[in-house]
Each structure stands twice: as C-alpha cells, then as structure tokens.
Amino acid sequence: MLAEGKFANAAASLPPSRVIPSFFASVGVTRTGNRSLGYDFESGSLGLNSAIAGEPFGETCRHEKVELFTLRDPHGLEVAIMTYGAAVQRLLAPDREGQTANVALGFPELETYLSDAGRFFGATIGRYANRIAEGRIVLDGQVHKLSRNEGRNCLHGGLGGFDTKVWNVVRAADGLLELAYSSPDGEMGFPGTLDVRVIYRLSGNSLRIDYEAVTSAPTVLNLTNHTCWNLSGEGSGPVDEHVLQVNASSFTPLDQKRLPTGKISPVRGTPLDFRRPTPIGQRCESCDHNFVIDRFGVALEPAAWALEPVSGRTLEVLTTEPGIQLYTGTFLDGALVGASGRPYCRGDCIALETQHFPDSPNQPSFPSTVLRPGQTFHSTTVYRFGFFITDRPDNPANCLLLPVRTPSHELWNASVESPDESLQCGRRRDEP
C-alpha cells in the first residue's frame, strides 16, 4: 500500500497546491455538488473484487517484457494501460446511444510507442512535464544540466523520460492498477533518486490518476498524463467542433521558443478565452498553451470540460494541480497511423495535461516544483466521462448533461450562448 513505509508522511512544508493533507481521506472522496467519485477511502472500501492479469504487449529493445492491463466499469467504460510508460493505450466510452468508441489516440503495437514519433501518447510524463529552458536548472546554488531533446530545451523529462521506462506492477485488481518506477540519481540530469508510484482507478465513469513520489535529494518534479483525446473516436479527424470550456481566467504567455515569458496574463480578448463553452475551431487553429486554473483550495478543482456534439460524449477534468496544458495535435503530420488504421493529422486531438507551469524551476514567480527529502509529492487528476441527451446534436446550446454515473441524473446547464461568464467548468449555477 502507498500509505505504508516511506510514502506514509505527507510534507506540510510543501506549497499548498502540491501537498494534499490526509491524502487518502481528503482527496480520496471528492464531491461536486451531491456527486461522488464512488470510492470511500475513509472506510477503506475500494470495491476491488479480484486480481487481474496482464496480457503480453511486446518487448523493448532491451528485451524488457511489456504488459497490457484492462480495467472495466459497469457503465461501459474500459481502459487499457500498458507498463511501458505507464501509458493509457485505449479508452472505450459510450455515446448517447450506448455505442462505445475508443476516444484515446494510441497504437495497436508497441513498436510505434518505441519510435521517436510515437513518444508521449497516453504516457506518464516525468521527471518534468513540459519544457525547461536551456535544459538547465539551479537548485540550492548548484547547476544541473538536463537532457536536451527539443533544441536546447528539456521537454517532458528528456530523451529517456518516464514515458520510455517499463514500470513495475505493484497491484492489479478489478478497477485498479498501481505502477512504480525508481529513477536513479542523475537520470536525464535530474538530482536525487526518485521513487514514483502512479495509481489508476476506474469507477463511476471516471478514470482517476493518483501520483506519489519521494526523493533522496532536493530535486524538481512535475508529473502529468499525456493522453490525447478525440471524443468522436480516435482517427476520426479534427476536433474543431469539440466544445471546450476551461476553468481559467489567465494563462502563461510564450515566447518564440515556446517558453513562458514569466508573466501571467488574462485570457480575456485572446483566442485562449474558453471560459464559456466554445467550439475549439472558433478560437484557435492549434494550441499548445498552459492555463492557470481558477482554484479555490487544495482539493480537486474542475479544470476543463469538453463535448463532442454529434456523439454527445463529454469529458470533464478535475485536478489538484494549478495548471492545465491544452494541446490540439499541433505537431501531428499524418505520418502516424492509429489503432483505427487512420492517420493522425494536425488538429486531430485534444490533450488536457494537468501540471505545474512550464519552466517553473527558472521562473521564480511561478509555483514551486521543488521536492526535498522527507517530503512526499501528491497529485490527483480525474477524467469523468458522460454524454448529453438532446434532440439537436448539431446545436450544443440546447444540450443538457445527463451523467450516466449519478443515480439522481442531475442536470447540468452548459449553454454555449450563456451570457453568464461566472459559469465555470463543472459548476452548477446554484453552487458558490
């Protein structure tokens, strides 16, 4: 269990956005309105029935065997996770007619994931998600030179980031997969031996990802999941008609090198203003930007919400992180062919990567990403899937959300034409 041994002590000295007090109690059961994620950590009830076995999914060039584990939900949600990169390989979600489709971009064989072009898809990203300028950090007065894999920058942990590692299976049971990796001191230039665990849980039409880590020396850490979504089904083309709402009034502007300038600017008046539900194609042709989530505490906070109006599928993202990266397949060029047998082209996906801000180690005004010995890193992200019921699927302004995971079938208003700018992602109008 993660709560035992060296993972037992939460670090009260970490910044509020990175430490979740009483991890299994306070974060384990999170509610929005009267709706619960379905896990009772206070009573210790995980709803696990039996152990599950993985299926062979090939070998790496180092002859490491890779396994694929499938978790299933009674409502029709199914996710396959591979030990290579601790990555989501596919996720099946139902539409309003009960028809399931794979909404996660991915590949049917390991070889594509092993290629440079196939990196990051669905993977756990570390040690540092996003970019670090010049592949260099200064920590406690000491300079650390990192792996540079995007020009002079370190992107997603460098050439040998967590997405390239075969993770160890700690637990595999109905609805749960726990994976672990120990990153040695100096790997990709990052200081300290880092022991990381990632726990995937599937329940109530939600995929929940919990991250924990401890270090032997001061280091920096920024973990995320890099699943690229297409709610029409992977390989079905551009996501321009996906309706998106982001719970963010500000973002971190970029320079010509795609690095943050250090400023935090309002989204108002920019193509990144998704405070109200808006078709992606009406705002931007492509996007690879970090949004600053409008947070009200340290627990799970609604970060983003998306709707594909034809199928009615919806995706809601909640997180304990302060930021979320919106990526719309800017670098896809049609060379990669997905599980559907169709190529992935520019604009064919939407990734919603919860995170701390890019280049935070070199931006003193950003929230700190420093982790020290004796502290325990905690982070949680939840992906909730649902669908809309409407007699006009071509007009999302007429849609009302009917989450299949809640017995009360609580209706949420998500009007695209709503003049109420205070309506934020995942919030009912009568909530504070």
C-alpha positions as a Markdown table, in Angstrom:
| # | Residue | x | y | z |
|---|---|---|---|---|
| 1 | Met | 0.0 | 0.0 | 0.0 |
| 2 | Leu | 1.2 | 3.5 | -0.8 |
| 3 | Ala | 0.3 | 4.7 | 2.7 |
| 4 | Glu | 3.0 | 2.5 | 4.2 |
| 5 | Gly | 6.7 | 2.9 | 4.7 |
| 6 | Lys | 8.5 | 5.8 | 3.1 |
| 7 | Phe | 5.3 | 7.0 | 1.4 |
| 8 | Ala | 3.5 | 7.4 | 4.7 |
| 9 | Asn | 4.4 | 11.0 | 5.7 |
| 10 | Ala | 2.9 | 14.0 | 3.9 |
| 11 | Ala | 5.0 | 17.1 | 3.8 |
| 12 | Ala | 3.3 | 20.0 | 5.5 |
| 13 | Ser | 6.1 | 22.3 | 4.3 |
| 14 | Leu | 5.3 | 21.9 | 0.6 |
| 15 | Pro | 3.3 | 24.7 | -1.2 |
| 16 | Pro | -0.4 | 24.2 | -0.7 |
| 17 | Ser | -1.0 | 23.3 | -4.3 |
| 18 | Arg | 1.4 | 20.4 | -4.1 |
| 19 | Val | 0.5 | 18.8 | -0.7 |
| 20 | Ile | -2.9 | 17.3 | 0.0 |
| 21 | Pro | -3.4 | 16.8 | 3.7 |
| 22 | Ser | -4.7 | 13.4 | 4.7 |
| 23 | Phe | -4.2 | 12.1 | 1.1 |
| 24 | Phe | -6.5 | 9.1 | 1.2 |
| 25 | Ala | -9.2 | 10.7 | 3.3 |
| 26 | Ser | -9.3 | 14.3 | 2.0 |
| 27 | Val | -8.6 | 13.7 | -1.7 |
| 28 | Gly | -9.9 | 10.1 | -1.9 |
| 29 | Val | -13.6 | 11.1 | -1.7 |
| 30 | Thr | -14.2 | 14.3 | -3.6 |
| 31 | Arg | -17.6 | 15.7 | -4.4 |
| 32 | Thr | -19.0 | 18.3 | -6.8 |
| 33 | Gly | -22.5 | 19.1 | -5.6 |
| 34 | Asn | -24.0 | 15.9 | -4.4 |
| 35 | Arg | -21.9 | 13.7 | -6.7 |
| 36 | Ser | -19.1 | 11.4 | -5.5 |
| 37 | Leu | -16.3 | 9.7 | -7.3 |
| 38 | Gly | -17.6 | 6.5 | -5.8 |
| 39 | Tyr | -14.6 | 5.5 | -3.6 |
| 40 | Asp | -14.7 | 5.5 | 0.2 |
| 41 | Phe | -11.2 | 5.8 | 1.3 |
| 42 | Glu | -12.2 | 6.7 | 4.9 |
| 43 | Ser | -13.8 | 3.2 | 5.3 |
| 44 | Gly | -11.1 | 1.6 | 3.3 |
| 45 | Ser | -13.6 | 0.2 | 0.7 |
| 46 | Leu | -12.0 | 0.2 | -2.7 |
| 47 | Gly | -14.6 | -2.1 | -4.3 |
| 48 | Leu | -11.9 | -4.4 | -5.6 |
| 49 | Asn | -13.1 | -8.0 | -6.3 |
| 50 | Ser | -10.1 | -9.9 | -7.6 |
| 51 | Ala | -6.7 | -9.7 | -9.1 |
| 52 | Ile | -6.4 | -9.3 | -12.9 |
| 53 | Ala | -3.6 | -10.5 | -15.2 |
| 54 | Gly | -1.9 | -8.5 | -17.8 |
| 55 | Glu | -1.5 | -9.5 | -21.5 |
| 56 | Pro | 1.8 | -9.6 | -23.4 |
| 57 | Phe | 2.3 | -6.4 | -25.4 |
| 58 | Gly | 5.8 | -6.9 | -26.9 |
| 59 | Glu | 9.3 | -6.3 | -25.8 |
| 60 | Thr | 11.6 | -3.2 | -25.7 |
| 61 | Cys | 14.9 | -3.1 | -27.5 |
| 62 | Arg | 16.4 | -4.0 | -24.1 |
| 63 | His | 14.3 | -7.2 | -24.0 |
| 64 | Glu | 12.1 | -5.9 | -21.3 |
| 65 | Lys | 8.6 | -7.5 | -21.4 |
| 66 | Val | 5.7 | -5.1 | -21.6 |
| 67 | Glu | 2.2 | -6.0 | -20.3 |
| 68 | Leu | -1.2 | -4.5 | -21.0 |
| 69 | Phe | -3.9 | -4.4 | -18.3 |
| 70 | Thr | -7.5 | -3.7 | -18.9 |
| 71 | Leu | -9.9 | -2.1 | -16.3 |
| 72 | Arg | -13.6 | -2.2 | -16.9 |
| 73 | Asp | -16.5 | -0.2 | -15.4 |
| 74 | Pro | -20.1 | -1.4 | -15.2 |
| 75 | His | -21.3 | 1.6 | -17.1 |
| 76 | Gly | -19.4 | 0.7 | -20.3 |
| 77 | Leu | -16.1 | 2.5 | -19.7 |
| 78 | Glu | -13.0 | 0.5 | -20.4 |
| 79 | Val | -9.3 | 1.5 | -20.2 |
| 80 | Ala | -6.2 | -0.4 | -21.2 |
| 81 | Ile | -2.9 | 0.6 | -19.6 |
| 82 | Met | 0.5 | -0.7 | -20.5 |
| 83 | Thr | 3.5 | -0.9 | -18.3 |
| 84 | Tyr | 5.7 | 0.8 | -20.9 |
| 85 | Gly | 5.4 | 4.5 | -19.9 |
| 86 | Ala | 2.6 | 3.7 | -17.5 |
| 87 | Ala | 0.5 | 4.7 | -20.5 |
| 88 | Val | -3.2 | 4.7 | -21.5 |
| 89 | Gln | -3.2 | 2.7 | -24.7 |
| 90 | Arg | -7.0 | 2.9 | -25.3 |
| 91 | Leu | -10.2 | 4.1 | -23.6 |
| 92 | Leu | -13.6 | 3.0 | -24.6 |
| 93 | Ala | -16.5 | 5.3 | -23.7 |
| 94 | Pro | -20.2 | 5.1 | -24.6 |
| 95 | Asp | -22.2 | 7.8 | -26.5 |
| 96 | Arg | -25.8 | 8.8 | -26.0 |
| 97 | Glu | -26.9 | 5.7 | -28.0 |
| 98 | Gly | -24.8 | 3.4 | -25.8 |
| 99 | Gln | -22.3 | 2.8 | -28.6 |
| 100 | Thr | -18.7 | 2.6 | -27.4 |
| 101 | Ala | -15.7 | 4.0 | -29.2 |
| 102 | Asn | -12.0 | 4.3 | -28.4 |
| 103 | Val | -11.6 | 8.0 | -27.6 |
| 104 | Ala | -7.8 | 7.9 | -26.8 |
| 105 | Leu | -5.2 | 8.1 | -29.5 |
| 106 | Gly | -2.9 | 5.2 | -29.5 |
| 107 | Phe | -1.4 | 2.3 | -31.4 |
| 108 | Pro | -2.1 | -1.4 | -31.6 |
| 109 | Glu | 1.5 | -2.4 | -31.3 |
| 110 | Leu | 4.5 | -1.5 | -29.0 |
| 111 | Glu | 6.8 | -0.7 | -31.9 |
| 112 | Thr | 5.2 | 2.7 | -32.6 |
| 113 | Tyr | 5.4 | 3.7 | -29.0 |
| 114 | Leu | 9.1 | 2.9 | -29.1 |
| 115 | Ser | 9.7 | 5.2 | -32.1 |
| 116 | Asp | 10.5 | 8.9 | -31.6 |
| 117 | Ala | 7.3 | 9.9 | -33.4 |
| 118 | Gly | 5.2 | 7.7 | -31.2 |
| 119 | Arg | 6.5 | 9.0 | -27.9 |
| 120 | Phe | 4.3 | 10.5 | -25.2 |
| 121 | Phe | 0.9 | 9.2 | -26.4 |
| 122 | Gly | -1.1 | 8.3 | -23.3 |
| 123 | Ala | 2.1 | 8.2 | -21.2 |
| 124 | Thr | 3.0 | 9.2 | -17.6 |
| 125 | Ile | 5.4 | 12.2 | -18.2 |
| 126 | Gly | 8.3 | 12.9 | -15.9 |
| 127 | Arg | 10.5 | 13.9 | -14.3 |
| 128 | Tyr | 9.4 | 17.2 | -15.6 |
| 129 | Ala | 6.3 | 17.6 | -17.8 |
| 130 | Asn | 6.5 | 20.4 | -20.4 |
| 131 | Arg | 9.6 | 22.5 | -21.1 |
| 132 | Ile | 12.6 | 23.6 | -19.1 |
| 133 | Ala | 14.6 | 26.4 | -20.8 |
| 134 | Glu | 18.1 | 25.6 | -21.9 |
| 135 | Gly | 17.9 | 22.2 | -20.2 |
| 136 | Arg | 19.3 | 23.8 | -17.1 |
| 137 | Ile | 18.1 | 24.3 | -13.5 |
| 138 | Val | 19.8 | 25.9 | -10.5 |
| 139 | Leu | 18.8 | 24.2 | -7.2 |
| 140 | Asp | 20.3 | 25.4 | -3.9 |
| 141 | Gly | 23.0 | 27.2 | -5.8 |
| 142 | Gln | 24.0 | 24.1 | -7.8 |
| 143 | Val | 23.7 | 24.0 | -11.6 |
| 144 | His | 22.2 | 20.8 | -13.0 |
| 145 | Lys | 22.4 | 20.3 | -16.8 |
| 146 | Leu | 19.5 | 18.2 | -18.1 |
| 147 | Ser | 18.9 | 16.1 | -21.2 |
| 148 | Arg | 18.1 | 18.4 | -24.1 |
| 149 | Asn | 15.6 | 16.8 | -26.6 |
| 150 | Glu | 13.9 | 19.8 | -28.2 |
| 151 | Gly | 16.7 | 22.1 | -29.4 |
| 152 | Arg | 18.3 | 23.4 | -26.3 |
| 153 | Asn | 15.3 | 22.7 | -24.1 |
| 154 | Cys | 14.4 | 19.7 | -22.0 |
| 155 | Leu | 10.9 | 18.5 | -23.0 |
| 156 | His | 8.9 | 16.0 | -20.9 |
| 157 | Gly | 11.9 | 14.8 | -18.9 |
| 158 | Gly | 14.4 | 14.5 | -21.7 |
| 159 | Leu | 15.5 | 11.7 | -24.1 |
| 160 | Gly | 14.9 | 9.0 | -21.6 |
| 161 | Gly | 11.9 | 10.3 | -19.7 |
| 162 | Phe | 9.4 | 8.3 | -17.7 |
| 163 | Asp | 7.4 | 7.6 | -21.0 |
| 164 | Thr | 10.3 | 5.4 | -22.1 |
| 165 | Lys | 10.5 | 3.2 | -19.0 |
| 166 | Val | 8.9 | -0.1 | -18.2 |
| 167 | Trp | 7.1 | 0.3 | -14.9 |
| 168 | Asn | 6.8 | -2.3 | -12.2 |
| 169 | Val | 3.3 | -3.6 | -11.3 |
| 170 | Val | 2.6 | -3.2 | -7.6 |
| 171 | Arg | -1.1 | -4.0 | -7.6 |
| 172 | Ala | -3.5 | -5.1 | -10.4 |
| 173 | Ala | -7.2 | -5.8 | -9.5 |
| 174 | Asp | -10.7 | -5.0 | -10.7 |
| 175 | Gly | -10.8 | -1.3 | -11.2 |
| 176 | Leu | -7.2 | -0.6 | -10.1 |
| 177 | Leu | -3.7 | -0.7 | -11.4 |
| 178 | Glu | -0.7 | 0.6 | -9.4 |
| 179 | Leu | 2.6 | 1.0 | -11.1 |
| 180 | Ala | 6.0 | 2.0 | -9.7 |
| 181 | Tyr | 9.3 | 3.3 | -11.1 |
| 182 | Ser | 12.6 | 4.2 | -9.4 |
| 183 | Ser | 14.5 | 6.9 | -11.2 |
| 184 | Pro | 18.2 | 6.8 | -10.2 |
| 185 | Asp | 20.1 | 9.9 | -9.1 |
| 186 | Gly | 21.3 | 11.8 | -12.2 |
| 187 | Glu | 18.9 | 10.2 | -14.7 |
| 188 | Met | 18.4 | 12.7 | -17.5 |
| 189 | Gly | 20.5 | 15.1 | -15.3 |
| 190 | Phe | 17.9 | 15.4 | -12.5 |
| 191 | Pro | 19.3 | 15.2 | -9.0 |
| 192 | Gly | 18.2 | 12.6 | -6.4 |
| 193 | Thr | 16.9 | 9.1 | -6.6 |
| 194 | Leu | 13.2 | 9.4 | -7.1 |
| 195 | Asp | 10.7 | 6.7 | -6.2 |
| 196 | Val | 7.4 | 7.2 | -8.0 |
| 197 | Arg | 4.0 | 5.5 | -8.0 |
| 198 | Val | 1.1 | 6.0 | -10.3 |
| 199 | Ile | -2.3 | 4.6 | -9.4 |
| 200 | Tyr | -5.1 | 4.3 | -12.0 |
| 201 | Arg | -8.6 | 3.7 | -10.7 |
| 202 | Leu | -11.7 | 3.2 | -12.8 |
| 203 | Ser | -15.2 | 3.7 | -11.2 |
| 204 | Gly | -18.4 | 5.6 | -11.8 |
| 205 | Asn | -17.5 | 6.6 | -15.3 |
| 206 | Ser | -14.3 | 8.2 | -14.0 |
| 207 | Leu | -10.7 | 7.4 | -14.6 |
| 208 | Arg | -8.7 | 8.7 | -11.6 |
| 209 | Ile | -4.9 | 9.0 | -11.6 |
| 210 | Asp | -3.0 | 9.5 | -8.3 |
| 211 | Tyr | 0.7 | 10.2 | -8.3 |
| 212 | Glu | 3.1 | 9.9 | -5.3 |
| 213 | Ala | 6.8 | 10.4 | -5.1 |
| 214 | Val | 9.7 | 10.8 | -2.7 |
| 215 | Thr | 13.3 | 11.8 | -3.3 |
| 216 | Ser | 16.7 | 11.2 | -1.8 |
| 217 | Ala | 18.0 | 14.7 | -2.6 |
| 218 | Pro | 16.5 | 18.1 | -3.5 |
| 219 | Thr | 15.0 | 17.9 | -7.0 |
| 220 | Val | 12.2 | 19.3 | -9.2 |
| 221 | Leu | 9.2 | 17.3 | -10.2 |
| 222 | Asn | 6.2 | 17.9 | -12.5 |
| 223 | Leu | 4.1 | 14.8 | -13.4 |
| 224 | Thr | 1.2 | 14.5 | -15.8 |
| 225 | Asn | -0.6 | 12.2 | -18.2 |
| 226 | His | -0.3 | 12.8 | -21.9 |
| 227 | Thr | -3.4 | 11.1 | -23.3 |
| 228 | Cys | -4.7 | 12.7 | -26.5 |
| 229 | Trp | -8.5 | 12.6 | -26.7 |
| 230 | Asn | -10.9 | 12.6 | -29.6 |
| 231 | Leu | -14.5 | 12.2 | -28.3 |
| 232 | Ser | -15.7 | 11.2 | -31.8 |
| 233 | Gly | -13.3 | 8.3 | -31.7 |
| 234 | Glu | -9.6 | 8.2 | -32.4 |
| 235 | Gly | -8.7 | 8.7 | -36.0 |
| 236 | Ser | -12.0 | 10.4 | -36.8 |
| 237 | Gly | -10.5 | 13.7 | -37.8 |
| 238 | Pro | -10.2 | 17.2 | -36.4 |
| 239 | Val | -11.6 | 18.3 | -33.1 |
| 240 | Asp | -12.6 | 21.7 | -34.3 |
| 241 | Glu | -16.2 | 21.1 | -33.5 |
| 242 | His | -15.5 | 19.8 | -29.9 |
| 243 | Val | -17.0 | 22.3 | -27.5 |
| 244 | Leu | -14.4 | 23.2 | -24.8 |
| 245 | Gln | -14.6 | 25.1 | -21.5 |
| 246 | Val | -11.5 | 25.8 | -19.4 |
| 247 | Asn | -11.8 | 27.0 | -15.8 |
| 248 | Ala | -9.1 | 29.6 | -16.2 |
| 249 | Ser | -9.1 | 33.4 | -16.3 |
| 250 | Ser | -5.4 | 33.6 | -17.1 |
| 251 | Phe | -2.6 | 31.8 | -18.9 |
| 252 | Thr | 1.2 | 31.8 | -19.2 |
| 253 | Pro | 2.3 | 33.6 | -22.4 |
| 254 | Leu | 5.0 | 32.1 | -24.5 |
| 255 | Asp | 8.0 | 33.5 | -26.4 |
| 256 | Gln | 9.1 | 32.4 | -29.9 |
| 257 | Lys | 10.8 | 29.3 | -28.4 |
| 258 | Arg | 7.5 | 28.1 | -26.8 |
| 259 | Leu | 8.9 | 29.0 | -23.4 |
| 260 | Pro | 6.9 | 31.0 | -20.8 |
| 261 | Thr | 7.9 | 34.7 | -20.5 |
| 262 | Gly | 7.3 | 34.6 | -16.7 |
| 263 | Lys | 4.2 | 36.6 | -16.9 |
| 264 | Ile | 0.6 | 35.6 | -16.1 |
| 265 | Ser | -1.9 | 37.3 | -18.5 |
| 266 | Pro | -5.7 | 37.3 | -18.7 |
| 267 | Val | -7.3 | 35.2 | -21.4 |
| 268 | Arg | -10.0 | 37.9 | -22.0 |
| 269 | Gly | -9.7 | 39.2 | -25.5 |
| 270 | Thr | -7.4 | 36.4 | -26.7 |
| 271 | Pro | -8.0 | 33.2 | -28.7 |
| 272 | Leu | -7.5 | 31.3 | -25.4 |
| 273 | Asp | -10.6 | 32.6 | -23.8 |
| 274 | Phe | -12.5 | 29.3 | -23.2 |
| 275 | Arg | -14.2 | 30.5 | -20.0 |
| 276 | Arg | -17.6 | 29.8 | -21.7 |
| 277 | Pro | -18.2 | 26.6 | -23.8 |
| 278 | Thr | -16.9 | 27.3 | -27.3 |
| 279 | Pro | -16.1 | 25.2 | -30.3 |
| 280 | Ile | -12.3 | 24.9 | -30.5 |
| 281 | Gly | -12.2 | 25.8 | -34.1 |
| 282 | Gln | -13.8 | 29.1 | -33.4 |
| 283 | Arg | -11.0 | 30.1 | -31.1 |
| 284 | Cys | -7.7 | 28.7 | -32.4 |
| 285 | Glu | -6.3 | 26.7 | -35.3 |
| 286 | Ser | -3.8 | 25.0 | -33.0 |
| 287 | Cys | -2.9 | 25.3 | -29.3 |
| 288 | Asp | -0.1 | 24.3 | -27.0 |
| 289 | His | -0.5 | 26.6 | -24.0 |
| 290 | Asn | -0.7 | 26.4 | -20.2 |
| 291 | Phe | -3.8 | 27.8 | -18.5 |
| 292 | Val | -3.8 | 28.9 | -14.9 |
| 293 | Ile | -6.7 | 27.2 | -13.2 |
| 294 | Asp | -9.1 | 29.3 | -11.1 |
| 295 | Arg | -8.6 | 27.5 | -7.9 |
| 296 | Phe | -10.4 | 27.9 | -4.6 |
| 297 | Gly | -8.5 | 25.5 | -2.4 |
| 298 | Val | -6.1 | 22.5 | -2.4 |
| 299 | Ala | -8.6 | 19.7 | -3.2 |
| 300 | Leu | -9.8 | 18.5 | -6.6 |
| 301 | Glu | -10.9 | 21.5 | -8.7 |
| 302 | Pro | -12.8 | 21.5 | -12.0 |
| 303 | Ala | -10.2 | 22.4 | -14.7 |
| 304 | Ala | -11.8 | 21.7 | -18.1 |
| 305 | Trp | -14.8 | 20.3 | -19.8 |
| 306 | Ala | -15.3 | 19.1 | -23.4 |
| 307 | Leu | -18.3 | 18.0 | -25.5 |
| 308 | Glu | -18.4 | 16.3 | -28.9 |
| 309 | Pro | -21.9 | 17.3 | -30.0 |
| 310 | Val | -22.7 | 14.6 | -32.6 |
| 311 | Ser | -22.0 | 11.6 | -30.3 |
| 312 | Gly | -22.8 | 13.6 | -27.2 |
| 313 | Arg | -19.7 | 12.3 | -25.4 |
| 314 | Thr | -18.4 | 14.6 | -22.7 |
| 315 | Leu | -15.1 | 14.7 | -20.8 |
| 316 | Glu | -14.7 | 16.6 | -17.5 |
| 317 | Val | -11.2 | 17.1 | -15.9 |
| 318 | Leu | -10.7 | 17.7 | -12.2 |
| 319 | Thr | -7.3 | 18.1 | -10.6 |
| 320 | Thr | -5.2 | 19.2 | -7.6 |
| 321 | Glu | -2.7 | 20.9 | -9.9 |
| 322 | Pro | -2.5 | 24.7 | -10.6 |
| 323 | Gly | -2.3 | 24.5 | -14.4 |
| 324 | Ile | -3.5 | 22.6 | -17.4 |
| 325 | Gln | -1.9 | 22.4 | -20.8 |
| 326 | Leu | -4.2 | 22.5 | -23.8 |
| 327 | Tyr | -2.6 | 20.7 | -26.8 |
| 328 | Thr | -4.5 | 20.2 | -30.0 |
| 329 | Gly | -2.2 | 18.0 | -32.0 |
| 330 | Thr | 0.0 | 20.8 | -33.3 |
| 331 | Phe | 2.8 | 18.5 | -34.3 |
| 332 | Leu | 0.8 | 15.7 | -35.9 |
| 333 | Asp | 1.5 | 15.4 | -39.6 |
| 334 | Gly | -0.3 | 12.3 | -40.8 |
| 335 | Ala | 2.8 | 10.0 | -40.5 |
| 336 | Leu | 1.4 | 8.1 | -37.6 |
| 337 | Val | -1.4 | 5.6 | -38.1 |
| 338 | Gly | -3.6 | 4.9 | -35.1 |
| 339 | Ala | -5.4 | 1.8 | -33.8 |
| 340 | Ser | -8.3 | 2.6 | -36.2 |
| 341 | Gly | -6.0 | 2.3 | -39.2 |
| 342 | Arg | -6.3 | 6.0 | -39.9 |
| 343 | Pro | -3.6 | 8.6 | -39.8 |
| 344 | Tyr | -3.3 | 11.2 | -37.1 |
| 345 | Cys | -3.1 | 14.7 | -38.6 |
| 346 | Arg | -2.7 | 18.3 | -37.2 |
| 347 | Gly | -5.7 | 19.2 | -35.0 |
| 348 | Asp | -7.0 | 15.6 | -34.6 |
| 349 | Cys | -6.9 | 15.5 | -30.8 |
| 350 | Ile | -7.2 | 17.5 | -27.6 |
| 351 | Ala | -4.8 | 16.8 | -24.7 |
| 352 | Leu | -5.7 | 18.3 | -21.3 |
| 353 | Glu | -2.5 | 17.8 | -19.3 |
| 354 | Thr | -2.8 | 18.8 | -15.7 |
| 355 | Gln | 0.5 | 20.2 | -14.3 |
| 356 | His | 2.6 | 22.8 | -12.7 |
| 357 | Phe | 3.7 | 25.5 | -15.1 |
| 358 | Pro | 6.3 | 25.1 | -17.8 |
| 359 | Asp | 9.9 | 26.1 | -16.8 |
| 360 | Ser | 8.9 | 26.8 | -13.2 |
| 361 | Pro | 12.4 | 26.0 | -11.9 |
| 362 | Asn | 13.6 | 29.1 | -13.9 |
| 363 | Gln | 10.6 | 31.3 | -13.2 |
| 364 | Pro | 10.6 | 32.4 | -9.5 |
| 365 | Ser | 7.2 | 33.9 | -9.8 |
| 366 | Phe | 5.6 | 30.5 | -10.7 |
| 367 | Pro | 4.5 | 28.0 | -8.1 |
| 368 | Ser | 7.5 | 25.9 | -6.9 |
| 369 | Thr | 8.1 | 22.4 | -8.2 |
| 370 | Val | 10.9 | 21.7 | -5.7 |
| 371 | Leu | 10.7 | 18.4 | -3.8 |
| 372 | Arg | 13.0 | 17.7 | -0.9 |
| 373 | Pro | 13.9 | 14.6 | 1.2 |
| 374 | Gly | 11.3 | 13.9 | 3.8 |
| 375 | Gln | 8.6 | 15.3 | 1.7 |
| 376 | Thr | 6.0 | 13.3 | -0.2 |
| 377 | Phe | 4.7 | 14.6 | -3.5 |
| 378 | His | 0.9 | 14.0 | -4.1 |
| 379 | Ser | -1.1 | 14.9 | -7.1 |
| 380 | Thr | -4.5 | 13.7 | -8.4 |
| 381 | Thr | -6.4 | 14.1 | -11.7 |
| 382 | Val | -9.8 | 12.7 | -12.6 |
| 383 | Tyr | -11.2 | 12.2 | -16.1 |
| 384 | Arg | -15.0 | 11.9 | -15.9 |
| 385 | Phe | -16.9 | 10.7 | -19.0 |
| 386 | Gly | -20.6 | 11.2 | -19.8 |
| 387 | Phe | -22.9 | 12.1 | -22.6 |
| 388 | Phe | -25.5 | 14.7 | -23.5 |
| 389 | Ile | -29.2 | 13.9 | -24.3 |
| 390 | Thr | -30.5 | 16.3 | -27.0 |
| 391 | Asp | -32.8 | 16.3 | -29.9 |
| 392 | Arg | -30.5 | 18.7 | -31.8 |
| 393 | Pro | -27.0 | 17.2 | -31.6 |
| 394 | Asp | -25.8 | 19.8 | -34.1 |
| 395 | Asn | -26.5 | 22.6 | -31.6 |
| 396 | Pro | -24.7 | 22.1 | -28.3 |
| 397 | Ala | -26.5 | 25.3 | -27.0 |
| 398 | Asn | -29.6 | 23.1 | -26.5 |
| 399 | Cys | -27.8 | 20.3 | -24.7 |
| 400 | Leu | -28.3 | 19.3 | -21.1 |
| 401 | Leu | -25.7 | 17.0 | -19.4 |
| 402 | Leu | -27.2 | 13.7 | -18.1 |
| 403 | Pro | -24.2 | 12.0 | -16.3 |
| 404 | Val | -24.8 | 8.2 | -16.5 |
| 405 | Arg | -22.7 | 7.7 | -13.4 |
| 406 | Thr | -25.0 | 9.5 | -11.0 |
| 407 | Pro | -28.2 | 7.8 | -9.8 |
| 408 | Ser | -30.0 | 11.1 | -9.4 |
| 409 | His | -29.3 | 12.0 | -13.1 |
| 410 | Glu | -28.6 | 15.6 | -12.0 |
| 411 | Leu | -28.9 | 18.0 | -14.9 |
| 412 | Trp | -26.1 | 20.5 | -15.6 |
| 413 | Asn | -26.6 | 23.5 | -17.8 |
| 414 | Ala | -23.8 | 24.1 | -20.3 |
| 415 | Ser | -25.3 | 26.6 | -22.7 |
| 416 | Val | -22.8 | 27.8 | -25.3 |
| 417 | Glu | -24.8 | 31.0 | -25.6 |
| 418 | Ser | -24.9 | 31.7 | -21.9 |
| 419 | Pro | -24.1 | 35.3 | -21.1 |
| 420 | Asp | -23.1 | 34.4 | -17.5 |
| 421 | Glu | -19.3 | 34.4 | -17.5 |
| 422 | Ser | -19.3 | 33.2 | -13.9 |
| 423 | Leu | -20.4 | 29.8 | -15.1 |
| 424 | Gln | -17.2 | 27.8 | -14.8 |
| 425 | Cys | -16.3 | 24.3 | -15.8 |
| 426 | Gly | -18.1 | 21.6 | -13.8 |
| 427 | Arg | -20.2 | 24.0 | -11.7 |
| 428 | Arg | -23.9 | 24.3 | -11.4 |
| 429 | Arg | -25.3 | 27.8 | -11.3 |
| 430 | Asp | -26.5 | 27.4 | -7.8 |
| 431 | Glu | -23.1 | 26.5 | -6.5 |
| 432 | Pro | -20.7 | 29.1 | -5.0 |
